[in-house]
Amino acid sequence: MFVYFVLTLAISFIPYMSFVISIIVTGPLVLGLTIFSISLARKEEIETKQIFSGFYNFANALGLYILIVIFVFLWLLLLIIPGIIYGIAYSQSFYILADKPKTAPLAAIKTSREMMNGYKMKYFLLQLSFLGWALLCILTIGIGFLWLTPYIQVSNAIFYDELKANYNAKFEEAIPAETIAE
């Protein structure tokens, strides 16, 4: 997480081009951080270089990031609440892309929306539960975020794994096994 923080901070200090570089680099970095968090949550082997693994799927990561930003912005133009709801609905997109790297960005967004049906409030409350910790981190001049951010990332990865298990079980119930075998 420290490497991620330093990298994003360094990008913000690049004169004139920081906004453009930030847009280009954020998608792959978020995907890499997602891969790292999933590995940590699943108790798999983790390495610092996983944070940069999103660059191996650069086009999909960049496309997904840009589409999410555009869609959430358009929903925010209507009102704040629809923007928040759809931001939550799209929250699992990078996890889906991390699990299935060949997924097209729009397919990841669509799957995320389907997975989050009935779970948006649970996800919102999970994110809200970190608010008190974030306020305490501010009191430490931000140093506490070095511990809180990984905690949030792994909590979100565990949420995704549980959501995925429920989604797959629901999908298997909807289509009988005999139909799939044929």
C-alpha positions as CSV (number, residue, x, y, z in Angstrom):
1,M,0.0,0.0,0.0
2,F,2.9,2.3,0.8
3,V,4.2,1.8,-2.8
4,Y,0.8,2.6,-4.2
5,F,0.5,5.8,-2.0
6,V,4.0,7.0,-3.0
7,L,3.3,6.3,-6.7
8,T,0.0,8.2,-6.8
9,L,1.5,11.0,-4.8
10,A,4.4,11.3,-7.2
11,I,2.1,11.5,-10.2
12,S,0.2,14.4,-8.6
13,F,3.4,16.4,-8.5
14,I,4.3,16.2,-12.2
15,P,3.7,19.6,-13.6
16,Y,1.3,20.3,-16.4
17,M,0.7,16.6,-17.2
18,S,-0.4,15.2,-13.8
19,F,-4.1,15.1,-14.8
20,V,-3.6,13.3,-18.1
21,I,-1.0,10.8,-16.6
22,S,-3.4,10.3,-13.6
23,I,-6.2,9.3,-16.0
24,I,-4.0,6.9,-17.9
25,V,-2.4,5.3,-14.9
26,T,-5.2,5.1,-12.4
27,G,-7.2,2.3,-14.1
28,P,-4.2,-0.2,-14.3
29,L,-3.1,0.8,-10.7
30,V,-6.6,0.2,-9.3
31,L,-6.7,-3.2,-11.1
32,G,-3.3,-4.1,-9.7
33,L,-4.4,-3.0,-6.2
34,T,-7.5,-5.1,-6.6
35,I,-5.5,-8.2,-7.6
36,F,-3.2,-7.6,-4.6
37,S,-6.2,-7.3,-2.3
38,I,-7.9,-10.4,-3.6
39,S,-4.7,-12.4,-3.2
40,L,-4.3,-11.1,0.4
41,A,-8.0,-11.9,1.2
42,R,-7.8,-15.4,-0.3
43,K,-4.5,-16.0,1.6
44,E,-2.6,-16.6,-1.6
45,E,1.0,-15.6,-2.1
46,I,1.4,-11.8,-2.4
47,E,4.2,-9.7,-3.9
48,T,4.6,-6.0,-4.3
49,K,4.8,-6.3,-8.1
50,Q,1.2,-7.4,-8.1
51,I,0.3,-3.7,-7.7
52,F,1.7,-3.2,-11.2
53,S,0.0,-6.3,-12.7
54,G,-2.9,-4.2,-13.9
55,F,-0.6,-2.8,-16.7
56,Y,-0.6,-6.3,-18.3
57,N,-4.3,-5.7,-19.0
58,F,-3.9,-2.0,-19.7
59,A,-6.6,-1.5,-22.3
60,N,-9.4,-3.2,-20.3
61,A,-8.3,-1.5,-17.1
62,L,-8.1,1.9,-18.7
63,G,-11.4,1.4,-20.5
64,L,-13.2,0.2,-17.4
65,Y,-11.9,3.2,-15.4
66,I,-12.9,5.7,-18.0
67,L,-16.4,4.1,-18.5
68,I,-17.1,4.0,-14.7
69,V,-16.0,7.7,-14.4
70,I,-18.2,8.7,-17.3
71,F,-21.3,6.7,-16.2
72,V,-21.1,7.8,-12.5
73,F,-20.6,11.4,-13.6
74,L,-23.7,11.2,-15.9
75,W,-25.7,9.8,-13.1
76,L,-24.4,12.5,-10.7
77,L,-25.7,15.1,-13.2
78,L,-29.3,13.9,-12.4
79,L,-28.9,14.0,-8.7
80,I,-26.4,13.0,-6.0
81,I,-28.3,9.9,-4.9
82,P,-28.5,8.2,-8.3
83,G,-24.7,8.8,-8.7
84,I,-24.0,7.1,-5.4
85,I,-26.3,4.2,-6.1
86,Y,-24.7,3.5,-9.5
87,G,-21.2,4.1,-8.1
88,I,-22.0,1.3,-5.6
89,A,-23.6,-0.8,-8.4
90,Y,-20.3,-0.6,-10.4
91,S,-18.1,-1.2,-7.4
92,Q,-17.3,-4.8,-8.2
93,S,-16.2,-4.2,-11.8
94,F,-12.5,-4.2,-11.1
95,Y,-12.8,-7.4,-9.0
96,I,-14.6,-9.1,-11.9
97,L,-11.8,-7.9,-14.3
98,A,-9.2,-9.2,-11.8
99,D,-10.8,-12.6,-11.7
100,K,-11.5,-12.8,-15.5
101,P,-8.9,-10.6,-17.3
102,K,-10.4,-11.2,-20.7
103,T,-13.7,-9.6,-19.7
104,A,-14.7,-6.5,-21.7
105,P,-15.2,-3.3,-19.7
106,L,-18.9,-3.0,-20.4
107,A,-19.5,-6.7,-19.5
108,A,-17.7,-6.2,-16.2
109,I,-19.9,-3.2,-15.4
110,K,-23.0,-5.2,-16.4
111,T,-22.0,-8.1,-14.3
112,S,-21.2,-5.9,-11.4
113,R,-24.7,-4.3,-11.6
114,E,-26.3,-7.7,-11.6
115,M,-24.2,-9.0,-8.7
116,M,-25.0,-5.9,-6.6
117,N,-28.8,-6.4,-7.0
118,G,-30.1,-6.6,-3.4
119,Y,-26.6,-5.9,-1.9
120,K,-26.2,-2.2,-2.4
121,M,-27.3,-1.3,1.1
122,K,-25.0,-3.9,2.6
123,Y,-22.1,-2.5,0.7
124,F,-23.0,1.0,1.6
125,L,-23.1,0.1,5.3
126,L,-19.7,-1.7,5.0
127,Q,-18.2,1.5,3.6
128,L,-19.9,3.6,6.2
129,S,-18.4,1.4,8.9
130,F,-14.9,2.7,8.0
131,L,-15.9,6.4,8.5
132,G,-15.0,6.4,12.2
133,W,-11.6,4.8,11.5
134,A,-11.0,7.4,8.8
135,L,-11.7,10.2,11.2
136,L,-9.2,8.7,13.6
137,C,-6.6,8.4,10.8
138,I,-7.0,12.1,10.1
139,L,-6.1,12.8,13.7
140,T,-2.8,11.0,13.1
141,I,-2.0,13.4,10.2
142,G,-2.9,10.7,7.7
143,I,-0.4,8.1,8.9
144,G,-3.2,5.8,10.1
145,F,-4.3,5.4,6.5
146,L,-1.3,3.2,5.9
147,W,-3.2,0.6,8.1
148,L,-6.8,1.5,7.3
149,T,-6.5,1.4,3.5
150,P,-5.3,-2.2,3.4
151,Y,-8.0,-3.1,5.9
152,I,-10.7,-1.5,3.6
153,Q,-9.2,-3.1,0.5
154,V,-9.2,-6.6,2.0
155,S,-12.7,-6.1,3.5
156,N,-14.0,-5.2,0.0
157,A,-12.2,-8.2,-1.5
158,I,-13.9,-10.5,1.0
159,F,-17.2,-8.8,0.3
160,Y,-16.7,-9.5,-3.4
161,D,-15.8,-13.2,-2.8
162,E,-19.0,-13.6,-0.7
163,L,-21.0,-11.8,-3.3
164,K,-19.6,-13.9,-6.1
165,A,-20.4,-17.1,-4.2
166,N,-24.0,-15.9,-3.8
167,Y,-24.2,-14.8,-7.4
168,N,-22.9,-18.1,-8.7
169,A,-25.2,-20.1,-6.5
170,K,-28.2,-18.0,-7.8
171,F,-27.1,-18.5,-11.4
172,E,-26.8,-22.3,-10.9
173,E,-30.2,-22.5,-9.3
174,A,-31.7,-20.6,-12.2
175,I,-30.3,-23.0,-14.8
176,P,-30.7,-26.7,-13.9
177,A,-27.5,-28.8,-14.1
178,E,-29.0,-31.1,-16.7
179,T,-29.4,-28.2,-19.1
180,I,-25.7,-27.2,-18.6
181,A,-24.4,-30.7,-19.2
182,E,-26.3,-31.0,-22.6
